[in-house]
Amino acid sequence: MQFRSILTLIAVAASALWGSTGTVLAQEPRSDERTDALVLEMHQAFRRDDTRRLTQLLPQVRGHVLEPWAAYWELR
């Protein structure tokens, strides 16, 4: 589960960065086990080049701290 640890570190760093810039987010970032698992599933779909699955999962990770990465994977 090393990848999960890296995701957690990135999420914490992103939260700290957003907090320090004073940027007001329209929606509070969320990170729970369900959405974390969906982000991990998106990463696996990205590695498999499964664009259909990425498109299906993206709406489910809205508001997650790592949503920008998920959107990048879906666009790429």
N, C-alpha and C positions, 0 to 999 in steps of 0.2 A: 504494500500500500504506500510506497514511496511517492507515487504520483498524487495521491490524496493529500499527503503532507505538503507537497509543493503547492497544490491548489489552496490549501488552508493558509499558507504563508502569503501567497499572492493576494488572497481575499483580505487578510489583515492589513497588508501594505496598502492595498487600494482603499480600504476604509480610512486608514490614517491619512492618506494623501487627500481624499475628498474632504475629510474633516478639517485639515490644515489650510486648504485653499478657500474655505468659506463658501464653497459652491452649495447652493440649495438644490437638492434633488427633488424632482416632482414626486418620487415614490421612494420610501425608505428601502435601501438595499436589504435583501433578505438572503439568508443562507440557512437552510435546514437540511436534514438528511435526505429528504425526498428530492429537493431541487439539486443538492450536491450530486446525488446519484444520476440525475438527468444530465447534468453537465458532464459527468464522467462518461455517460452513454453517448453524448454528442461527440466527445473527444474520440471515442472508439469508432463511431460512424465516420468521423472525419478521416481517421487513419485508414478506414476501409473504402473511402471515397463513396460513401452511401449518401448521396445528396438528398434523396427522397426522405430518408429517416431524419436527416438534419432539419429539413424543412418542417417535418411533423413535430419535432421536439422543441424547436425554437420558441413558439408561443408559451410553452410550459415553463420556461426558465426566465420569463419576464420578471424584472425586479431583482434578479439574483446579482450578486456582486460581480460575478464573472460573465454576465450577459453580453458585454461587448466582445469577449473572446468567442462566445458561442455564435454571435452574429457574424463575426469574422469567418469562423469555420463554415457557416452556412453560405456566406457570400462567395467564398473561395471555391 
